[in-house]
Amino acid sequence: MSVKRNIKKIITEIRQTEKAFNRLPYSVSLLVVSKSQSLDKIKAAIAMEQNRFGENYVQEAMVKINALRDYQLEWHFIGAIQTNKIHLIATHFDWVQSISHLKIAQALNFSRPLGLAPLSVCIQVNISKEKSKSGIHLANLLELAEAVNKLDRLRLRGLMAIPAYYKDFNSQKLLFDKMKEAQQQLIEKGLLLDVLSLGMTHDFSAAISAGSTMVRIGMGIFGLREEK
Ligand SMILES: *Cc1c(COP(=O)(O)O)cnc(C)c1O
C-alpha cells in the first residue's frame, strides 16, 4: 500500500528540512490527518509507527476512535467545533487545535471528564484574515490566550493556523513567520507554549523553516480524498 511509502517519504522530508533550517532533529512531529480515510488506511499508518491522528468531523472520528481503541493513539480534533458536539470532543479527544472562541473553550473545560488528563488545546489563528476560515485575528489573540490559559481542565499548548493558499515558499514562509512571532509574544507574556501547529502537504517545508513543531499531513500520506 502506498500509505507506507508516502509516510516514509514525508518523514524523510521532515528530517531533511529540520536539518536544512537548523532545527533540532525530531523537533517537528507529524500529525496524520485521517479525515475521510478508511480504517485500513489508518491501520497502515499505525503499522508505520504513527500514533497521532487528526480528524475534522466528530461523528466520523467516533467510529474510528472506537474501532481503534486497543492501540495507544492520540486523537486531535482539528475541525470546526459545533456546540452540540462539545461533550463528545471533550470526552474522546486528547487535543483540540481549533479553539477560536472563549465560550467554546469554557464549554470544553466544563465537559472534560475529571478522570482524564487536561485537554491539550491550541488556539486557531486566522492569519490571512480570510472570511471563509475560522480562527481568531491576531489583534484579539492575547486576550483569548490569557483567558483559555486560566481554564484548569484545558492545557493551552500553542497556536494553529491554516494560511491562505500560496504556491511559493517565500509567500508561505511570510505568514508562518507571523505565527512564530505571535507565539513568541505570548511566551514573553508568561504563557508556556511549546507547540506551533503549522504546515500541510503543500507548505510544510516553509512551516518547518519558520518554526513549526507539528505538521498536519493528509493528502501527502493518503492521496486525494473524497471531499464532503
Ligand atoms: C485537511 C486538513 C489538513 C491536511 O491537509 P492536506 O492538504 O491534506 O495535507 C491539515 N489541517 C487541517 C486543519 C485540515 O483540515
Ligand as a Chemical Component Dictionary entry (heavy atoms), coordinates in Angstrom:
data_LIG
# 
_chem_comp.id                   LIG 
_chem_comp.type                 NON-POLYMER 
_chem_comp.pdbx_formal_charge   0 
_chem_comp.three_letter_code    LIG 
# 
loop_
_chem_comp_atom.comp_id 
_chem_comp_atom.atom_id 
_chem_comp_atom.alt_atom_id 
_chem_comp_atom.type_symbol 
_chem_comp_atom.charge 
_chem_comp_atom.model_Cartn_x 
_chem_comp_atom.model_Cartn_y 
_chem_comp_atom.model_Cartn_z 
_chem_comp_atom.pdbx_ordinal 
LIG C1 C1 C 0 -7.416 18.616 5.980 1  
LIG C2 C2 C 0 -6.563 19.365 6.919 2  
LIG C3 C3 C 0 -5.164 19.208 6.929 3  
LIG C4 C4 C 0 -4.425 18.330 5.944 4  
LIG O1 O1 O 0 -4.314 18.944 4.707 5  
LIG P1 P1 P 0 -3.581 18.206 3.486 6  
LIG O2 O2 O 0 -3.524 19.250 2.451 7  
LIG O3 O3 O 0 -4.429 17.036 3.139 8  
LIG O4 O4 O 0 -2.232 17.805 3.981 9  
LIG C5 C5 C 0 -4.446 19.904 7.877 10 
LIG N1 N1 N 0 -5.047 20.709 8.784 11 
LIG C6 C6 C 0 -6.370 20.885 8.810 12 
LIG C7 C7 C 0 -6.962 21.771 9.842 13 
LIG C8 C8 C 0 -7.176 20.226 7.876 14 
LIG O5 O5 O 0 -8.497 20.423 7.907 15 
# 
loop_
_chem_comp_bond.comp_id 
_chem_comp_bond.atom_id_1 
_chem_comp_bond.atom_id_2 
_chem_comp_bond.value_order 
_chem_comp_bond.pdbx_ordinal 
LIG C1 C2 SING 1  
LIG C2 C3 SING 2  
LIG C2 C8 DOUB 3  
LIG C3 C4 SING 4  
LIG C3 C5 DOUB 5  
LIG C4 O1 SING 6  
LIG O1 P1 SING 7  
LIG P1 O2 DOUB 8  
LIG P1 O3 SING 9  
LIG P1 O4 SING 10 
LIG C5 N1 SING 11 
LIG N1 C6 DOUB 12 
LIG C6 C7 SING 13 
LIG C6 C8 SING 14 
LIG C8 O5 SING 15 
# 
